[in-house]
């Protein structure tokens, strides 16, 4: 199960960025946003790099598991285009 945290290591120091998350996939766009797929909550959230509030903004899914337009089914990989 792990400790369900996203940790940044920089110069031998660690910082917990996001706590209590079932992270499966990560992506960063050219504007510095971090995207994280949460397998247990069937959603993808977005954070601004450096402004981690442990909440983020749901950008996909978040309406339970399923195959409807507003749902995801255990999301894993994330790909972010330039737009």
FIVEX-431324 format. One record per residue: y, z, x of N, C-alpha, C in turn; residue in three letters. Coordinates in nm, 2 decimals. Atoms other than C-alpha are relative to their C-alpha. Layout:
N
@n_y:Y&n_z:Z&n_x:X&ca_y:Y&ca_z:Z&ca_x:X&c_y:Y&c_z:Z&c_x:X&r:ALA .
...
# end
This chain:
83
@n_y:-0.12&n_z:0.00&n_x:0.08&ca_y:0.00&ca_z:0.00&ca_x:0.00&c_y:0.13&c_z:0.00&c_x:0.09&r:UNK .
@n_y:-0.11&n_z:0.00&n_x:-0.09&ca_y:0.24&ca_z:0.06&ca_x:0.29&c_y:0.11&c_z:0.10&c_x:-0.05&r:UNK .
@n_y:-0.11&n_z:-0.09&n_x:0.04&ca_y:0.57&ca_z:0.24&ca_x:0.27&c_y:0.11&c_z:-0.07&c_x:-0.09&r:UNK .
@n_y:-0.08&n_z:0.07&n_x:0.10&ca_y:0.74&ca_z:-0.03&ca_x:0.05&c_y:0.15&c_z:0.00&c_x:0.04&r:UNK .
@n_y:-0.14&n_z:0.00&n_x:-0.05&ca_y:1.06&ca_z:-0.06&ca_x:0.26&c_y:0.02&c_z:-0.12&c_x:0.08&r:UNK .
@n_y:-0.04&n_z:0.11&n_x:-0.09&ca_y:1.25&ca_z:-0.33&ca_x:0.43&c_y:0.09&c_z:0.06&c_x:0.10&r:UNK .
@n_y:-0.07&n_z:-0.07&n_x:-0.11&ca_y:1.37&ca_z:-0.21&ca_x:0.77&c_y:0.05&c_z:-0.10&c_x:0.10&r:UNK .
@n_y:-0.06&n_z:0.09&n_x:-0.11&ca_y:1.60&ca_z:-0.38&ca_x:1.02&c_y:-0.01&c_z:0.08&c_x:0.13&r:UNK .
@n_y:0.00&n_z:-0.06&n_x:-0.13&ca_y:1.54&ca_z:-0.31&ca_x:1.38&c_y:0.10&c_z:-0.07&c_x:0.09&r:UNK .
@n_y:-0.10&n_z:0.06&n_x:-0.08&ca_y:1.83&ca_z:-0.37&ca_x:1.61&c_y:0.03&c_z:0.10&c_x:0.12&r:UNK .
@n_y:-0.03&n_z:-0.07&n_x:-0.12&ca_y:1.86&ca_z:-0.25&ca_x:1.97&c_y:-0.06&c_z:0.14&c_x:0.00&r:UNK .
@n_y:0.08&n_z:-0.12&n_x:0.00&ca_y:1.59&ca_z:0.01&ca_x:1.94&c_y:0.04&c_z:0.10&c_x:-0.11&r:UNK .
@n_y:-0.04&n_z:-0.09&n_x:0.11&ca_y:1.75&ca_z:0.16&ca_x:1.62&c_y:-0.05&c_z:-0.07&c_x:-0.13&r:UNK .
@n_y:0.05&n_z:0.05&n_x:0.13&ca_y:1.61&ca_z:0.12&ca_x:1.27&c_y:0.10&c_z:0.04&c_x:-0.11&r:UNK .
@n_y:-0.08&n_z:-0.03&n_x:0.12&ca_y:1.79&ca_z:0.11&ca_x:0.94&c_y:-0.08&c_z:-0.05&c_x:-0.12&r:UNK .
@n_y:0.07&n_z:0.04&n_x:0.12&ca_y:1.62&ca_z:0.11&ca_x:0.60&c_y:0.10&c_z:-0.08&c_x:-0.09&r:UNK .
@n_y:-0.09&n_z:0.08&n_x:0.08&ca_y:1.79&ca_z:-0.18&ca_x:0.41&c_y:-0.03&c_z:0.01&c_x:-0.15&r:UNK .
@n_y:0.04&n_z:0.00&n_x:0.14&ca_y:1.59&ca_z:-0.18&ca_x:0.08&c_y:-0.12&c_z:0.10&c_x:0.00&r:UNK .
@n_y:0.11&n_z:-0.10&n_x:0.01&ca_y:1.36&ca_z:0.11&ca_x:-0.03&c_y:-0.07&c_z:-0.02&c_x:-0.13&r:UNK .
@n_y:0.08&n_z:0.01&n_x:0.12&ca_y:1.08&ca_z:0.11&ca_x:-0.28&c_y:0.00&c_z:-0.15&c_x:-0.06&r:UNK .
@n_y:0.01&n_z:0.14&n_x:0.04&ca_y:1.01&ca_z:-0.27&ca_x:-0.30&c_y:-0.14&c_z:-0.05&c_x:0.04&r:UNK .
@n_y:0.13&n_z:0.07&n_x:-0.03&ca_y:0.69&ca_z:-0.47&ca_x:-0.31&c_y:0.04&c_z:-0.14&c_x:0.05&r:UNK .
@n_y:-0.05&n_z:0.12&n_x:-0.05&ca_y:0.83&ca_z:-0.74&ca_x:-0.09&c_y:-0.12&c_z:-0.09&c_x:0.05&r:UNK .
@n_y:0.11&n_z:0.09&n_x:-0.05&ca_y:0.61&ca_z:-1.05&ca_x:-0.03&c_y:0.07&c_z:-0.12&c_x:0.08&r:UNK .
@n_y:-0.07&n_z:0.11&n_x:-0.07&ca_y:0.86&ca_z:-1.33&ca_x:0.07&c_y:0.15&c_z:0.03&c_x:0.02&r:UNK .
@n_y:-0.14&n_z:-0.01&n_x:-0.04&ca_y:1.20&ca_z:-1.34&ca_x:0.24&c_y:0.06&c_z:-0.13&c_x:0.03&r:UNK .
@n_y:-0.07&n_z:0.12&n_x:-0.04&ca_y:1.46&ca_z:-1.61&ca_x:0.29&c_y:0.15&c_z:0.04&c_x:0.01&r:UNK .
@n_y:-0.14&n_z:-0.03&n_x:-0.02&ca_y:1.82&ca_z:-1.61&ca_x:0.41&c_y:0.07&c_z:-0.14&c_x:-0.01&r:UNK .
@n_y:-0.07&n_z:0.12&n_x:0.01&ca_y:2.07&ca_z:-1.88&ca_x:0.31&c_y:0.12&c_z:-0.01&c_x:0.10&r:UNK .
@n_y:-0.10&n_z:0.03&n_x:-0.09&ca_y:2.36&ca_z:-2.03&ca_x:0.50&c_y:0.13&c_z:0.09&c_x:-0.02&r:UNK .
@n_y:-0.12&n_z:-0.09&n_x:0.03&ca_y:2.61&ca_z:-1.79&ca_x:0.33&c_y:-0.03&c_z:0.15&c_x:0.03&r:UNK .
@n_y:0.03&n_z:-0.13&n_x:-0.03&ca_y:2.43&ca_z:-1.48&ca_x:0.45&c_y:-0.07&c_z:0.09&c_x:-0.11&r:UNK .
@n_y:0.06&n_z:-0.08&n_x:0.11&ca_y:2.25&ca_z:-1.38&ca_x:0.13&c_y:-0.15&c_z:0.01&c_x:0.04&r:UNK .
@n_y:0.14&n_z:-0.03&n_x:-0.03&ca_y:1.90&ca_z:-1.23&ca_x:0.17&c_y:-0.07&c_z:0.00&c_x:-0.14&r:UNK .
@n_y:0.08&n_z:0.02&n_x:0.12&ca_y:1.64&ca_z:-1.33&ca_x:-0.10&c_y:-0.13&c_z:0.07&c_x:0.02&r:UNK .
@n_y:0.12&n_z:-0.07&n_x:-0.01&ca_y:1.34&ca_z:-1.11&ca_x:-0.16&c_y:-0.08&c_z:-0.02&c_x:-0.13&r:UNK .
@n_y:0.09&n_z:0.01&n_x:0.12&ca_y:1.04&ca_z:-1.18&ca_x:-0.39&c_y:-0.07&c_z:0.13&c_x:-0.01&r:UNK .
@n_y:0.06&n_z:-0.12&n_x:0.03&ca_y:0.91&ca_z:-0.87&ca_x:-0.55&c_y:-0.12&c_z:-0.03&c_x:-0.09&r:UNK .
@n_y:0.12&n_z:0.04&n_x:0.07&ca_y:0.55&ca_z:-0.93&ca_x:-0.65&c_y:-0.03&c_z:0.09&c_x:-0.12&r:UNK .
@n_y:0.03&n_z:-0.09&n_x:0.11&ca_y:0.51&ca_z:-0.62&ca_x:-0.87&c_y:0.09&c_z:-0.01&c_x:-0.12&r:UNK .
@n_y:-0.10&n_z:0.01&n_x:0.11&ca_y:0.83&ca_z:-0.68&ca_x:-1.07&c_y:0.01&c_z:-0.14&c_x:-0.05&r:UNK .
@n_y:-0.01&n_z:0.14&n_x:0.04&ca_y:0.78&ca_z:-1.06&ca_x:-1.10&c_y:0.14&c_z:-0.05&c_x:0.00&r:UNK .
@n_y:-0.14&n_z:0.04&n_x:-0.01&ca_y:1.13&ca_z:-1.13&ca_x:-0.98&c_y:0.04&c_z:-0.03&c_x:0.15&r:UNK .
@n_y:-0.07&n_z:0.02&n_x:-0.13&ca_y:1.35&ca_z:-1.25&ca_x:-0.69&c_y:0.14&c_z:0.06&c_x:-0.01&r:UNK .
@n_y:-0.14&n_z:-0.06&n_x:0.00&ca_y:1.66&ca_z:-1.05&ca_x:-0.60&c_y:0.07&c_z:-0.05&c_x:0.12&r:UNK .
@n_y:-0.08&n_z:0.04&n_x:-0.11&ca_y:1.95&ca_z:-1.14&ca_x:-0.38&c_y:0.09&c_z:0.11&c_x:0.05&r:UNK .
@n_y:-0.09&n_z:-0.10&n_x:-0.06&ca_y:2.15&ca_z:-0.92&ca_x:-0.14&c_y:0.09&c_z:-0.07&c_x:0.09&r:UNK .
@n_y:-0.09&n_z:0.05&n_x:-0.11&ca_y:2.46&ca_z:-0.99&ca_x:0.07&c_y:-0.03&c_z:0.08&c_x:0.12&r:UNK .
@n_y:0.04&n_z:-0.06&n_x:-0.13&ca_y:2.37&ca_z:-0.92&ca_x:0.43&c_y:0.11&c_z:0.10&c_x:0.03&r:UNK .
@n_y:-0.09&n_z:-0.11&n_x:-0.03&ca_y:2.53&ca_z:-0.59&ca_x:0.53&c_y:0.05&c_z:0.08&c_x:-0.11&r:UNK .
@n_y:-0.04&n_z:-0.08&n_x:0.12&ca_y:2.59&ca_z:-0.47&ca_x:0.18&c_y:-0.12&c_z:0.03&c_x:-0.09&r:UNK .
@n_y:0.12&n_z:-0.04&n_x:0.07&ca_y:2.26&ca_z:-0.32&ca_x:0.08&c_y:0.02&c_z:0.12&c_x:-0.09&r:UNK .
@n_y:-0.02&n_z:-0.11&n_x:0.10&ca_y:2.28&ca_z:-0.10&ca_x:-0.23&c_y:-0.13&c_z:0.04&c_x:-0.07&r:UNK .
@n_y:0.13&n_z:-0.03&n_x:0.05&ca_y:1.91&ca_z:-0.09&ca_x:-0.30&c_y:-0.02&c_z:-0.05&c_x:-0.14&r:UNK .
@n_y:0.01&n_z:0.05&n_x:0.13&ca_y:1.97&ca_z:-0.28&ca_x:-0.62&c_y:-0.01&c_z:-0.15&c_x:0.00&r:UNK .
@n_y:0.00&n_z:0.14&n_x:-0.01&ca_y:2.06&ca_z:-0.64&ca_x:-0.55&c_y:0.02&c_z:-0.07&c_x:-0.14&r:UNK .
@n_y:-0.02&n_z:0.07&n_x:0.13&ca_y:2.10&ca_z:-0.91&ca_x:-0.82&c_y:-0.12&c_z:-0.09&c_x:-0.02&r:UNK .
@n_y:0.11&n_z:0.08&n_x:0.04&ca_y:1.81&ca_z:-1.07&ca_x:-1.00&c_y:0.05&c_z:-0.14&c_x:-0.02&r:UNK .
@n_y:-0.04&n_z:0.15&n_x:0.01&ca_y:1.83&ca_z:-1.45&ca_x:-0.95&c_y:-0.11&c_z:-0.08&c_x:-0.05&r:UNK .
@n_y:0.11&n_z:0.07&n_x:0.06&ca_y:1.49&ca_z:-1.55&ca_x:-1.08&c_y:-0.10&c_z:0.10&c_x:-0.06&r:UNK .
@n_y:0.10&n_z:-0.09&n_x:0.06&ca_y:1.24&ca_z:-1.38&ca_x:-1.32&c_y:0.07&c_z:0.12&c_x:-0.05&r:UNK .
@n_y:-0.05&n_z:-0.13&n_x:0.05&ca_y:1.29&ca_z:-1.02&ca_x:-1.41&c_y:-0.03&c_z:0.03&c_x:-0.14&r:UNK .
@n_y:0.03&n_z:-0.01&n_x:0.14&ca_y:1.16&ca_z:-1.07&ca_x:-1.76&c_y:-0.15&c_z:0.02&c_x:-0.02&r:UNK .
@n_y:0.14&n_z:-0.02&n_x:0.01&ca_y:0.80&ca_z:-0.96&ca_x:-1.71&c_y:-0.08&c_z:-0.12&c_x:0.06&r:UNK .
@n_y:0.09&n_z:0.10&n_x:-0.06&ca_y:0.50&ca_z:-1.16&ca_x:-1.58&c_y:-0.03&c_z:-0.11&c_x:-0.11&r:UNK .
@n_y:0.03&n_z:0.11&n_x:0.10&ca_y:0.44&ca_z:-1.50&ca_x:-1.75&c_y:0.04&c_z:-0.14&c_x:0.06&r:UNK .
@n_y:-0.03&n_z:0.13&n_x:-0.04&ca_y:0.50&ca_z:-1.87&ca_x:-1.74&c_y:0.11&c_z:-0.07&c_x:-0.08&r:UNK .
@n_y:-0.12&n_z:0.05&n_x:0.08&ca_y:0.81&ca_z:-1.90&ca_x:-1.96&c_y:0.11&c_z:-0.03&c_x:0.10&r:UNK .
@n_y:-0.12&n_z:0.04&n_x:-0.08&ca_y:1.14&ca_z:-2.04&ca_x:-1.82&c_y:0.06&c_z:0.12&c_x:0.08&r:UNK .
@n_y:-0.07&n_z:-0.11&n_x:-0.06&ca_y:1.28&ca_z:-1.69&ca_x:-1.75&c_y:-0.10&c_z:0.10&c_x:0.06&r:UNK .
@n_y:0.10&n_z:-0.09&n_x:-0.06&ca_y:0.96&ca_z:-1.54&ca_x:-1.60&c_y:-0.06&c_z:-0.06&c_x:0.12&r:UNK .
@n_y:0.08&n_z:0.04&n_x:-0.12&ca_y:0.76&ca_z:-1.55&ca_x:-1.28&c_y:-0.13&c_z:0.07&c_x:-0.01&r:UNK .
@n_y:0.13&n_z:-0.06&n_x:0.00&ca_y:0.40&ca_z:-1.48&ca_x:-1.21&c_y:-0.04&c_z:0.03&c_x:0.14&r:UNK .
@n_y:0.03&n_z:-0.05&n_x:-0.13&ca_y:0.36&ca_z:-1.27&ca_x:-0.90&c_y:0.06&c_z:-0.09&c_x:0.11&r:UNK .
@n_y:-0.06&n_z:0.10&n_x:-0.10&ca_y:0.61&ca_z:-1.47&ca_x:-0.68&c_y:-0.03&c_z:0.04&c_x:0.14&r:UNK .
@n_y:0.03&n_z:-0.03&n_x:-0.14&ca_y:0.54&ca_z:-1.50&ca_x:-0.31&c_y:0.10&c_z:-0.07&c_x:0.09&r:UNK .
@n_y:-0.09&n_z:0.07&n_x:-0.09&ca_y:0.71&ca_z:-1.77&ca_x:-0.10&c_y:0.13&c_z:-0.03&c_x:-0.07&r:UNK .
@n_y:-0.13&n_z:0.03&n_x:0.05&ca_y:1.08&ca_z:-1.83&ca_x:-0.14&c_y:0.06&c_z:-0.12&c_x:0.09&r:UNK .
@n_y:-0.07&n_z:0.10&n_x:-0.07&ca_y:1.27&ca_z:-2.15&ca_x:-0.04&c_y:0.14&c_z:-0.01&c_x:-0.07&r:UNK .
@n_y:-0.14&n_z:0.01&n_x:0.05&ca_y:1.65&ca_z:-2.17&ca_x:-0.07&c_y:0.06&c_z:-0.13&c_x:0.05&r:UNK .
@n_y:-0.06&n_z:0.12&n_x:-0.05&ca_y:1.83&ca_z:-2.50&ca_x:-0.06&c_y:0.15&c_z:0.03&c_x:0.03&r:UNK .
@n_y:-0.14&n_z:-0.02&n_x:-0.05&ca_y:2.19&ca_z:-2.56&ca_x:0.06&c_y:0.10&c_z:0.01&c_x:-0.11&r:UNK .
@n_y:-0.09&n_z:-0.01&n_x:0.11&ca_y:2.34&ca_z:-2.56&ca_x:-0.29&c_y:-0.02&c_z:0.12&c_x:-0.07&r:UNK .
# end
